[in-house]
Amino acid sequence: MARELAVTLRHFFPELASWLGDVQDPRDPRYAVFSLKLLLLLGVLMFLSHSGSRNHFNDQLGDAEALAQTLARLLEIEVDVLPHLDTLDKVLRRLDLAQLEPLQARLIRRLIRMKALDDWRVGGRFLVAVDATGLYSFPERHCEHCIEKCIEKRHPSGTVSYSHQVLVAFLVSGDGYALPIACEFIENPGLVYNKQDCETKAFHRLEPRLKGLFPQTSFTLLLDALYADQNVMRPTIANGWNFFITFLDTDMPALWTEAQALQALAPGQYATLTLPEDQGSQEVRWVNDIEYQGMTLSAIFQEDKDKDGNTVRRFAHLTARPIDSTNVWSMAAAARCRWRCENEGFNVLKNGGFGLEHVYSRKPTASKAYVFLMFIAHTVQQLLTRGRLGTVFKDAFHTFLTYGERLLEALRTQPLPPDLDMPGQIRLTTS
């Protein structure tokens, strides 16, 4: 198993190490003992090993002579001893985040160019789920960028919490991947402001960044009902993208009424699918040519029924593309992939050993840098555990935490074999 881990790491880390080497070092080179790309790669390994904190990772490393040899070979530099993670933290406090942020996008673009993700496209577009989550909160102001939130509903005293949040775009697939490709931090500009920052404001900053990072890639954005607004739809359409936005009668009553009226006029726009093994059935209805603020939209309505014909779930989504009998099922499945960002995305990042809500640094710049390194590690973990190791992962490791422990142990105790060949094409499948 250690050899299998090493083979896969060898596939990703040399190129990743090269990209890390492109990050500009803020230190005076005369006094920099450890290479910046060594420090950054150790940060990625801290998250891959699910250490949970910088101190725990330092304790786990020990002497780690074999790991030093492995990193020296991967990075093509001299590594006599490994640095303490406090050194990484001090460097991240001064790092230009604009140098670090694009690394995750470079990794995803590399996979796209390799055609490893071609099967993920729906209607020629990649599915990107966008949602926000909390990072950490404090009972007192942590910095001038904290978001203030009154929690008087839970505390009659009117207690205020101070939090940090992030909006993340995940490239998702129907078979369970959620690769973070870009993010936007939700934070106030300073102690003085007219209105606090929020998720929708962050989206309007994230959307042009996505376009800049992936100028030739077409996306379908998967969004919740918060984004059912023309100011979200228009730039998405202008980019040549599509969207699926959760459609609720309570948020858009007039448009909902129009869609229901159009549905009654088109009874033939209906399809049903019987699921195997008495799992019930799925029904879809759709309508096109819904006029909204000068745009022409479509709506798709889905019902999941049990074997007795009782409705157990309902879904409704707005989209910018016409629906017909040839694409309705693929679009219906795509619209329901947004929850991947919750399960395989935020849930794994928070509860799967990465510690998204852990305060890795109280310094604002360093804390953001750790998030970027975490996203790289999260992507590499999915490529490891769901790709090359996918067929044996559950039997070999059982949990991601066990996998992280064994990964670090293998790297600590077993240098890369001298005869290790580069692996072949990446195949993101567990079949």
N, C-alpha and C positions, 0 to 999 in steps of 0.2 A: 504493500500500500504506500509506503514511503516513496518508492520509486515512481509510482503512478502520480503521486502528488508533485514530485519533483519534475516529471515530464510536463505536466500541465503548467506549473509555475514557469518553467523554462519557455513555454510558448508565449506567455503574456509579459513576463517581467523584463526581458531585455528591451522590448520596444517601450514599455512603460518607463523603464529606467532611463531610456533616452529622452523621453518627454519630460521626466522629472529634471533631467540635466539641463533642459531649456529654461527652467525657472530661474529668474535672476536672483542671485544671492545678495541680500541686503547688507551682509557683513563685510568688513574690511578683510580682504583675502590674506593679509599678513598675519591676522590673528584667528583665522578660521581653522581649527584643528580637524574638524570632520566635514566631509563633503555634504553639500546641501541635499543632493539626491539620495545619499545614504540616510540622512535624517528623515526625509520625506518617505522613503520606502519603509523605514522602520515604523513610521506612523501608520502606513497602510497595513503592515503586518500586525500592529497592535490591535487593529480592528478585525483583521482576518482571524486572529487567534482568540477573539472574544475575551480579551483580558479584563475589560470592564473599567480600567483606569490606567493612568500612566505608571503609578506606583506598583500596581500588580504586575504589569508587563515587565517592569524593571526587575522585580523579584523573580519572575519566571525565567528571564534570560540567563541570569548567572554569568558564568564565563562565556558560554556559547561559542566556543572556538570553531565548531563546525559551521554555525550560522555565519560567523565572520568570513569564513572561507567561501561559503555559498554566495554571500552578498558581494564579496570581492570579485568573484567570477561573473556574476550577473551584471554588476555595474562596471566591470573592467577598471577597477581602481584598487589601490592598496587599502586593506582593512585589517589592521593589527588587533584592535580592540573595538568593542561596540560602545557607542556613547550612551550616556544616561538620557532618558526622555525629557528631563528638564532642559537639556540643551536644545532639543527640538522646540519646546515651548517658547524659549527665549527668542529663537529665530522666527517662529510663526508670528510673534507679536509685532515684528517689524516687516513682515513679508507683504509685498504688493499682491493683494488677492486677485487682481486682474491677470496676474501671471499664473495663478494656481487654478482658478475657476475653469478655464477651457479644457483642462486635462481630461475631465470626464467625457466631454463632448468628443474629444479626439479619439478616445477609446471606443465610443459608440460608432463614430464615423468609420473607424477601422473595421469594425464588425460589418457595417453596411457595405463597405467596399469589397469585403471578402465574400459577400453574398450569404453570410451566415444567418441573416435575419430575413431573407427574402420571403419565406413562408409566413411571416407575420403580417404581411401587407393585406389589407382588405380594400378592394376597389383601387388598388395601386397606392394606397396610403398607409403609413404606419399609424398605429393607435397610440395616442399620448394622453394619459390620464393626469389631470392637474388638480391638486388639492393642497390644503394647508394643514399644518399640525403644530402643536406647541413643542418647543424645545425644552425650556425649563422656566421656572417661576421662582420668585423670591418674595418674602414678606415685606422687604424694604427695597427702595430703589437700588438697582444693581449698577445702572449706568444711565447716561442722559438719553439713551435710545429705547429704554424700556417702554412697553405698552402697559398702560394702566387699565386695570379691570376691577370694577366694583363688584364684590361678591356678597352684597347685602342680602340677596335672596337666601343664602346659606348662613350668613352671619348678620343678625339684626343690627350689629354695631356699625355696619357699613364698611367693613374691612376692605382694603384695597390690596390687590396683588399686582406684582410687577413681573411681566413675562416677556419672553422672546419667542417668536414664531417664525416659520419658514413656509413658503409656497414652493412645492416641488412638482416638476413635470417628469412623469415616469413613462418610458416606452414599455408598453404592456403587450402581452400575447394571450391568446385564448387558452394556452396550455400552462399558464402559471408564472410567466416571467414578469418582473417589474424592475426595469433598469432605469435608475435616475439619470436624466440627461441634462437637466438645468434646474436652478432654483433661484428664488428671490427672497431675501430676508425681509420680514415684516417688522419694521421698527420706526420709531419716531425720529424726525430729523435732528432733534435736540430738545432741550427743556422748554423751549418756546415754540408753539405751533398753533395753527388754527383748528385743524382736525387731526385726530390720530391716524396713523397709517392703518391699513386694513387689507383684507385678502383681495378685494377687487382692485384696489390701487396697485397692489403688488402684481396682479395679473397684467395690468397695462404696462408695467415695466418688464415683465418676463416675456411677454409675447414678441416684442421686437428683438429681444436677446435670442430667443429660440430661432427666429428667422435669420439672425446674423450668424449663429453657430451652425445652422443647417440650411444654408441658402438654396440648395438644390434638392432638398428632401421635402416631400409633401406629407402632411400630417392630417389625421382626423383627431380633433381634441374631444376628450370625454370629460364632461363638466357636469356639476350638480346644478340644482335649480337656482343657486345664487347667481349664476352667470346667464340667466335667461334675460338678456338685455341687448338692445341693438348695438350698444357701444362695445360689446364683446363680439357679437356676430359679425359686424361690418369688417373690422380688421382681419378677422379669421378668413372671411370670404375673399378679401382683397389680397391675402397672401396666397390664394389658390388652394387653401386648405378646406377641410370639411369639419363639422362638429356634430356631436350628439349631446344635447343638453336635456337634463331631466325636466320633464314637462308636467307641471302641476296646475290643477284648476284654481287653486287658491292664490297662486302667484300671477297667473295670466288668465283671468276669468273670461275676458272677451275673446282672446285667441282660442281658448279651450272650447268655448261655445261654438265658434266658427268651425273648428276642427270636427266637433261632433256632428254638426249639421252636414258638412261635406262627407263625413263617413256614412251618414244615413243615405246620401245620394249615390254612394258607390258600394253597394253590398257585395259586388264581385271582388273587391280588393281585400281578400280574406284568404288565409291559408292555415292549415292545421297539420300538426305532426304528432303521430303516436309514438311515445317513447317505449323502448323495450323493457321487458321484465316487469310489467304492470306498474311502471313508474308514472303513469298518467299520460298527459298530452300537453302540447304547447299550441297556443293559437295566436296568430298575429293579424292585425288589421292595419291598413295604412291609408293615408290621404296625401295628395300632392296639391300644389298650387294654393297654398295658404299665404295670403298677402299680409306682410307685417313690416311696417315702416319702410315701404319701398323695396322690400326683399321678398322673394318667393321661397317659402319654406315647405317642408314636408313633415309629417308626424307619423310615428309608428307606435302602435299600442299592442302590448303583449300580455297574455294571461297564461299562467301555469296552473294546470288542473291535476287533481289526483285521479286515481283510477276510477273513482265514482263520479267524476265530472264536476267536483266542487273546486271552485277557484281558490288557490292557496297563495298566489302572488300576482300582482299587477305591476306593469312597468309602462311608462310613456316617455317618449323622447322626441325632441325637435331636431331636425337636420337640415342642411342646406342643399342636399342632393335629392333628386327624384327617386322614388322607390317603385319597383315593379315586381312581378312574380319571379323574375330571374335573379334578383339580388336581395329579396326581402329577408331570407334566412341568414345570409351572411351579415347583413346590416343589423338584424335583430341581435345576433350574437355579439357583434362588435359593440353595440350600444350598452350591453350589460357587462362589459369588461372593466368599467371604471372602478369597481370594487377591488380590482387587483392592487391598486395603489394603497388600499387599506390593509389587505391581508399580507401579500408578498412584499409590500412596500413598508408602510409605517409600522405595522405590527412586528415584522422581523427586525426592523431598525431599532425599535424600542424594547422589545422583549426577547429578541433572538440572539442577544449577546453583544450587539454593537453599542448599546447604551446611548441612543440618540438624546435622551433626556438627562444624561449625566453631564455635569459641568466639568468638561475637560480643561477649561481655562476660564478665569474670570476676566481676562483681557478680551475686549470685543473682537479685535482682528484675529487673534489666535483661535478663539472659539469658533469663528466662521471657517477658518482654515481646517480645523478638525472635521467639520461637517463635510467639506469637500473630500478630504482623505477617506472619510467613512463611506461616502458614496462610491468611490473607486473600489474600496474593499468589498462593499455590498455587491457590486457588479461582478468582480472577480469570483466571489463566493458562488454566485449563481452559475457562472460559466463552469466552475469546478464541479459543483455538486449536482447540477442538473444536466451537464453535458457529458464530459468524459467519464466522470465517476457516477453518473446518475443511476446506472443499472445496479450498482452495488452499494449505493450510499446508505440506504436504510439499514441493510444488514451489517455494514461495516461500522457505522457511526451511531445510528439510532437518532441522535439529535445534533443540531448545529453546534452546541456547546462542546460536545465530545469531539466533533470534527475539528473545532478550533484548537482544542487542547492537543490532539494528536498531530495536527498540522505543525504547530509550533515545536512539539517534541521531536518530530521527524527532522525539521530544519535545524534544531539545536544539536542533534546527535549524529546526523548522517549528512555529510557533504554531498554535493551533486556528483554522481558517478562520472568518471572521466569519459566513458563511452556513451554518454547520454545523447541520443539523437533528438533532433527537433521533431515534435509530433506533426501529424498530418493536418488535414483540413478540420476546422472546428465544426462539429455537428451538434447543434443544440437540441438533443433528443435523448430520451431515456429508453427508447425502444431497442 
